[in-house]
Amino acid sequence: MRVLAWSIVAAAAGFTLYVYFHNPFEGGVTLCMFHALTGLDCPGCGMTRAAWLLMHGHPIQSLAQNPFLFVIFIAAYMGIAELSPYLIGRRLPQLHIPNWMLIVLCALLFVFTIARNVIKFL
């Protein structure tokens, strides 16, 4: 399990470094299969651009690309906290997100996805 935990950390670090040094506005860094198949934006579309902007000190522009970037940070912490016994030998404090908050987040993601795609057709 320790090897798996460190492999996940290494993959995330590698992707982060790749995004940092490769401007997604100048060429495709990632490929969204949902967008390729439908022509519509998924809830995650713009996340790479948002991360790149945030890493380069542009938090407002980052939120304009995809305002749900903060969810990635929460999920990353939750993952690290879960893997912490294998990474650092002790358990980090867990985040306990109530079910109602997850339902609200899913509803917001749904509305966000619909709204950003409807705007294209207006």
C-alpha positions, 0 to 999 in steps of 0.5 A: 500500500505504501508503494501505491500511495507514493505512486499516486503522490508522484503522479499528481506531482508529475502532472502538476509540474507538467501543467506548470511548465506547459501553458494550456492556452498555447496548446492542448495539455489535456483532452476531455473525452466528453468535449471531444464526443459532444462538443459541450463542456463538462464540469471539469473543462477549464480546470487545467487552465484554472490550475495553471493560472492559479500556479502563476499568481492569477487567482481571479482569472483562475476562478473565471476559468472554472470556479470549482477548482477549490473542490480539487484542493479539498479532495486532494487533502482528503486523499492525502489524509486517507493515505497519510499512514502510508506516506508519513506514518501517522494519520492526518485529521480527516475532513467530514463533509455532511451528505447535504453539502455533497448534494448541494455541491452536485446540484451546483455542478449540474447547474454550472454545467448546464449554464456554461453550455446554454450560453454557447447557444445564445 
